[in-house]
Amino acid sequence: MNILILGGAGFVGSNLVRRCLKEPGNNLLVVDSLDPRLKSTTAHLKRVWPKIEFIKGDLRDASLMKKVVQKKDVIFNCAAQTSHPLSLTDPFFDVEVNCLGNLTLLEAVKKYNKKALVIYPSSSTVIGRSSEKAVDETHVERPLDIYSANKSVAEKYYRIYNRVHDLNTLSIRFANLYGPYGKGYPEFGFINYFIARAFDGKEIPIYGDGNQKRNIMYIEDAAELLYQCISHQDIFGHVYFAVHREHHPVIDIAKEIVSVYGKGKIKKVAWPDVRKRIEINNVAISGAKLYNHIPYKPKYRLREGLERTKKIMETVI
Ligand SMILES: NC(=O)c1ccc[n+]([C@@H]2O[C@H](COP(=O)([O-])OP(=O)(O)OC[C@H]3O[C@@H](n4cnc5c(N)ncnc54)[C@H](O)[C@@H]3O)[C@@H](O)[C@H]2O)c1
């Protein structure tokens, strides 16, 4: 298959590159803007570099999108502005990438490659604070920050291009992914930040009592799910949650990280004002709708995922 991975230097993208390379016969084109505001580099692609074609380029560049979407069987769009706090301090940047960027891609696919399968990793945070005990795709969307609002808007674009222009689009909502090749900075996913702090033997800050529960998923499971979607064309045109059945308080996740890494120290700190305002509280999501269609279910439990992450970090760094 000819596969295009946009945002392929990022956390999800670079793991997905590895998953796609497991299949002989896959040709991979990876595009990433390597935007310094998002602390992106090609470091995580170093080991797979000889096996991929890479273009430093932007999702918002219509002429580039025209060129790269052609002759592709599958397009994964992992290119995004992914920081919740940055989306609040620079909302226009978030709109440019997460709204205009997705529209630029969809227009290119509409004009130059209508047959491609286009898969969009969305976010569970589109729902905001959950009003029900178990959340599924029928839950109302009340996003609490600009990033989550724009992820929700982009999902609608993908759906509209499916309904109106017959594109094969699919949105998969993930929640709190963790694992190797993640960004160890506080403004991105919190589990990868905790892992980086433990790896460096530093303090791991927990907001409040840490009892807020989260669905989490190991990244190799997420990459496998995205890849499996290719073989299930009946799910295109829809939106699905993709979560592991595990659901942990933040404090327990931090404790498990300290236990696996044998380093790091948990420190409870006061909630920063902005974090409190966008906090989603306890959310328990069901992935049942997707797993009715796809035979693969996320298999790595937290400890196993952390152990795999540690092993890869120790080999790569
Ligand atoms: N990591 C998670 O826990 C998680 C959870 C839910 C959804 N998602 C979604 O998965 C996707 C990938 O997230 P991630 O965690 O890998 O983030 P990431 O920040 O690690 O990767 C995003 C990549 O996109 C690139 N990029 C940004 N703007 C671009 C542009 N205009 N043109 C080309 N490339 C651009 C960045 O340079 C970066 O390498 C995002 O859509 C995100 O919303 C991630």
The ligand as an SDF file (V2000), in Angstrom:
LIG
                    3D

 44 48  0  0  0  0  0  0  0  0999 V2000
   -1.2750   11.8480   22.2790 N   0  0  0  0  0  0  0  0  0  0  0  0
   -2.5080   11.6810   22.7160 C   0  0  0  0  0  0  0  0  0  0  0  0
   -2.7260   11.2650   23.8810 O   0  0  0  0  0  0  0  0  0  0  0  0
   -3.6840   11.9810   21.8230 C   0  0  0  0  0  0  0  0  0  0  0  0
   -4.9730   11.8010   22.3410 C   0  0  0  0  0  0  0  0  0  0  0  0
   -6.0570   12.1050   21.5360 C   0  0  0  0  0  0  0  0  0  0  0  0
   -5.8680   12.5420   20.2340 C   0  0  0  0  0  0  0  0  0  0  0  0
   -4.6120   12.7030   19.7620 N   0  0  0  0  0  0  0  0  0  0  0  0
   -4.4630   13.1990   18.3920 C   0  0  0  0  0  0  0  0  0  0  0  0
   -3.5010   12.4560   17.6720 O   0  0  0  0  0  0  0  0  0  0  0  0
   -2.8400   13.3120   16.7150 C   0  0  0  0  0  0  0  0  0  0  0  0
   -1.3370   13.2390   16.9180 C   0  0  0  0  0  0  0  0  0  0  0  0
   -1.0430   13.6510   18.2470 O   0  0  0  0  0  0  0  0  0  0  0  0
    0.4010   13.4630   18.8890 P   0  0  0  0  0  0  0  0  0  0  0  0
    0.2070   13.1060   20.3020 O   0  0  0  0  0  0  0  0  0  0  0  0
    1.2180   12.6170   18.0260 O   0  0  0  0  0  0  0  0  0  0  0  0
    0.9330   14.9630   18.8370 O   0  0  0  0  0  0  0  0  0  0  0  0
    2.3980   15.5010   18.5040 P   0  0  0  0  0  0  0  0  0  0  0  0
    2.3700   16.9290   18.8860 O   0  0  0  0  0  0  0  0  0  0  0  0
    3.4360   14.6150   19.1050 O   0  0  0  0  0  0  0  0  0  0  0  0
    2.4850   15.3510   16.9270 O   0  0  0  0  0  0  0  0  0  0  0  0
    1.8800   16.2200   16.0200 C   0  0  0  0  0  0  0  0  0  0  0  0
    2.8250   16.4010   14.8610 C   0  0  0  0  0  0  0  0  0  0  0  0
    2.1740   17.2100   13.8940 O   0  0  0  0  0  0  0  0  0  0  0  0
    3.1370   18.0970   13.3690 C   0  0  0  0  0  0  0  0  0  0  0  0
    2.4520   19.2730   12.8490 N   0  0  0  0  0  0  0  0  0  0  0  0
    1.8470   20.2440   13.5580 C   0  0  0  0  0  0  0  0  0  0  0  0
    1.3440   21.1670   12.7380 N   0  0  0  0  0  0  0  0  0  0  0  0
    1.6200   20.7600   11.4840 C   0  0  0  0  0  0  0  0  0  0  0  0
    1.3510   21.3030   10.2130 C   0  0  0  0  0  0  0  0  0  0  0  0
    0.6900   22.4460   10.0760 N   0  0  0  0  0  0  0  0  0  0  0  0
    1.7930   20.6390    9.1270 N   0  0  0  0  0  0  0  0  0  0  0  0
    2.4750   19.4710    9.2470 C   0  0  0  0  0  0  0  0  0  0  0  0
    2.7740   18.9260   10.4520 N   0  0  0  0  0  0  0  0  0  0  0  0
    2.3400   19.5560   11.5470 C   0  0  0  0  0  0  0  0  0  0  0  0
    4.0420   18.4390   14.5330 C   0  0  0  0  0  0  0  0  0  0  0  0
    5.2940   18.9400   14.0870 O   0  0  0  0  0  0  0  0  0  0  0  0
    4.1270   17.1000   15.2500 C   0  0  0  0  0  0  0  0  0  0  0  0
    5.2520   16.3600   14.8220 O   0  0  0  0  0  0  0  0  0  0  0  0
   -3.3970   14.7120   16.9590 C   0  0  0  0  0  0  0  0  0  0  0  0
   -4.4280   14.9560   16.0400 O   0  0  0  0  0  0  0  0  0  0  0  0
   -3.9750   14.6330   18.3430 C   0  0  0  0  0  0  0  0  0  0  0  0
   -5.0320   15.5390   18.5270 O   0  0  0  0  0  0  0  0  0  0  0  0
   -3.5050   12.4360   20.5130 C   0  0  0  0  0  0  0  0  0  0  0  0
  1  2  1  0
  2  3  2  0
  2  4  1  0
  4  5  1  0
  4 44  2  0
  5  6  2  0
  6  7  1  0
  7  8  2  0
  8  9  1  0
  8 44  1  0
  9 10  1  0
  9 42  1  0
 10 11  1  0
 11 12  1  0
 11 40  1  0
 12 13  1  0
 13 14  1  0
 14 15  2  0
 14 16  1  0
 14 17  1  0
 17 18  1  0
 18 19  2  0
 18 20  1  0
 18 21  1  0
 21 22  1  0
 22 23  1  0
 23 24  1  0
 23 38  1  0
 24 25  1  0
 25 26  1  0
 25 36  1  0
 26 27  1  0
 26 35  1  0
 27 28  2  0
 28 29  1  0
 29 30  1  0
 29 35  2  0
 30 31  1  0
 30 32  2  0
 32 33  1  0
 33 34  2  0
 34 35  1  0
 36 37  1  0
 36 38  1  0
 38 39  1  0
 40 41  1  0
 40 42  1  0
 42 43  1  0
M  CHG  2   8   1  16  -1
M  END
$$$$
